[in-house]
Amino acid sequence: MKRFIAGLASACAATLVIAAPAAQAAPIDPVKALRKQYVPGHGVRFTETARTTVNGKTMANEKSSGRLAFGKAGVVALDVSTKNRRSTSLSPARLISVGGHTYVQGGPYGKDLPEGKKWVRYSDALTGTTMNQPVDVFEPKVLRLLMAKAKSAKGGTYTGQVSYKEIAKAYGSKLSGPVSKIKVAYALGLNGKGLVTRLRTSWTLDFGVLGKTVGVTETRYTGWGSRVSVKAPSESTWVDVKDLEEGGASVPEEIPQSAFDVYAY
């Protein structure tokens, strides 16, 4: 976003004096602003609503809130609570990702647990984004891509669309097939410091005669730079997913990182 400070004309008595234009302010760089936030012990909070429809029928309408903790190179931990889940939802009621593991509870993750256990531990860490956002604004390369692809910038909000092929390329990977062609429309809001305050995304999966799936997610970010501490649940309260699988318990093998994942793969 560019801001310009222009000189103003002033008049006094019988003489008109025109002030010289002031120096042009440097444009805000959201990527630099983001990286400055990468301070251990600090982070950002968020609230999120996500709605998924299939052929116009609501399949999921979730509300989430939580906090993300930063390290020197990005997000290192997150704590997310989700409400208004449907019985068929794969989103956990609570998710904590820290120390290279992800702990979940509630819904399909709460079935057949040993006595005294409240959490299921997975070996993968989900520290990139919130549960239902298909676009990770905490990855500098992706944030730069969104800024570059924006077709409009009004009032600090950048709007555009980006394909999953382009997102994969930003990560240095290649993506082909139908999924690579899916486009995510977005509206990215920035404050005066260049920090993300709002992200609205929408995507559509058209399966032809099998119907059309549409997902819309809106996330708001507050408290940039606030102190954030995320701790893993007590070891006595969790069980590893591998132990559950060996015991025949019916829990999901993986945790979907976004609502998009549930329908796209």
N, C-alpha and C positions, 0 to 999 in steps of 0.2 A: 504494500500500500504506500502510495506516495503522498506526501504532504508538502505543500508549498507555502512559504511565508512571503507575502508580497509587501512592498512598501506602500504606505497610504499617503494620499495627497492631503495637505493641510493648508489652510489659508489664514493669513493674519492681516488685519487692517487693509491697506491698499495693495499689498504685495502677495502673490500666489507663490508658495514655496512647495516644490514637489520633492518628497523624500526619495532617496535612492533605494532601490529594492534590496531587501536583506538577503543574506546568503541562503541558498536553497538547502533545506534540511535533508539529511541522508535518509533514503527510504528504509523502512523497517524490514528486517529480514527475519521471518518467523522461525527459520531453522536455527539461526544464531540465538534467538530468544529462547527457543526450546532447550538448546544445549546448555545455556546458562543455568537452567533449572535442575540440571543433573548434579544435585548435591546430596550425598548420603545423609539419610535421616530426615529428608524433606520429600515432598511430593505434591499431589493434587487430588481433589475429591471430585466425584461425579454423580450425576443422576441420569437415568436413561429410561426411555420407553421404546418398546419394540413391538411391532405388530406384523404378523405374517398371515396372508390370506391365500387360499387355494380356490380358484374359480369364484372369487368374491366372498367366500365363506371364511370367517376368522378361525384360524387354527391355533394361533398363539397371540397373546396380548400381555406382555410382561413389563413389569416395572422393576428396575434395578437401581441400586445405589452402592457406593463403595469408595475406596481410596486406593491410589497407586503410589508406591514408594520408589524413589529414584536412587540409583547408584551413580558412579562417575561416568557411566556410558549409556544410561537409559533406565528404563523401568526394570526393577529387580524383584518386585513383589506386588501383589494385589490382594485385596479382600473385598468380595462382592456378595451382596445379599439380593435375592430376587423374589418378588411377590407376584401374585395373580397368575401363577403358573397353572397350566392345564394338566390333567392327569397323564396326557401323552407327551408332555414336554420332557426334553432331555437336559434342560438346564437345571442345575442343582439349586436348592434353596439357599445354600451358602457355599462359597468357594474361597479357599485361601491358597495362594500360590507363593511359595517362598523356599529358598534354599534348594532349588532344583527339583522340587516335588510340588504336586497339587493335591490338596485335600478337599473333598466334597462331601456334602451330606444332604439328605432330603430327596424326595421323589424316588426315581429308579435306583438311586445310590443308597437307599436306606433299607433295601430288602435283604433278608437272609443274613443279616450281620450277626456275628457272635455276640453273646451277652456282654454288655458293658461297653461295646464299641459304638461310636456315634459317627465316625468319619471313615471314608475310604481314601487311601493314598494311592496316587498315580505317579509314575516316575517322570512324566513330562512336566515342565514348568510352563504355565501360561502367563507370561508377563508382558505380552506385546500390546494388547488392547483390551477393551471391555468385552463382555460376553457376546453382545449382539451386533457389534460394529464390524462390517466386512473390510473396513479401511483403518489402518493403524496410523494415527496422526502422531504417535510417539516414536515412529521410525523416521529419522530425518530425511532419508531418501524418498519415502512416500509423501511426506509433507511437502517437500520441494516439487514433487511431481504434481500434486494437487494445485499448487500455486501456478505452475507452468501451464497446466491444462485449463485453468479457469477462463471462461469466456466473458465473465462479467464480474465487476468488483464495485459494489455499491454499499456505502455505509459500513465498510469494514467486513462485508460478507462476500466471499468468493464462491461463485457457482460454476459448475461444469460437469463433465462426466469422464470417467476413466475406465478402461477395460481391464480385465484381470490379466491379460497378456502384458499390458503396460506395467501393471503393478508387479508382476513376476520379474519383468525386465529390470525394474528399479532395485530388486533384491539380487540381481545378477543371475537370474534363472530364466529358463525358457518354459513356456506353457503353450500347449497346442490343444486342438480338439474343441468341442462345443463350449466347454467352460471358459476357455481363453477369450471367447467372443462376448461373454456377458459383460455388460457395461453397468457401472455404478454411478448414478447421478448423485451429486453432492452439493451441499451449501455449507461452507466453512466460515465461521465467524471469528474474527480476531479483535482483541482489545487494543488500546493505544500502545501497549508494549510489544505487540506482535504475538501474544500468547493466545492459543485457541480457547475460546469460550463456548463454542457451540459447533456441533457437527451433525448435520442431517443427511442421511443417505437413503437411497431407494434402489432396488434392483428387481428384475423380472426374469423368471425362468419360464419359457414357453415350451411346453411339452406337446404341442399340437393337440391331437384328439384327447390326450390324457389330461389336458387342462393347463392352466397358467398359475404360477406361484409368484406372489409379489411380497416383498419385504420392505418395511420402512422403519428406520431406527433414528431416534433423535437423542443426542447426548449433550449434556451441559457440564462444563468444567468450572470449578470454583476453588478458591483457596490455593492458588499456585504459590509454592514456596513454603506452605505450612508444614509443621512437623508431622511426620507420618511414620508409624512403627507397625510392622506386620509380623506377627509371630505364628509359628506352626502350632497346631493343637498338641496337647500333651500326648506323649507316645502311648500312654495307657488307654487313650480314647480312640485310636485309629487302627485299621487293619489294612494291609497291603492288598491291592487288587489281585495280585498274582496268587496270594493265599486263598482268596475267595474263589477264583477261577478253578484252582486245584480242588477246592472243596465242593464244586458244583453249584455255587451261588450264581444267581442270574443278575449280574450287574453289567452295565455297558463296558465294552472293552476299551473305549476311548471317550474322552470328553470333547464334545463339539466346541470349537473355539468361537463360533458365531452361529446365528440362526441360518446363515447362508450355507454353512457346512452340512446342515441336516438335510437339505434338499438338493444340493448341487452334486453330491458324490454318491 
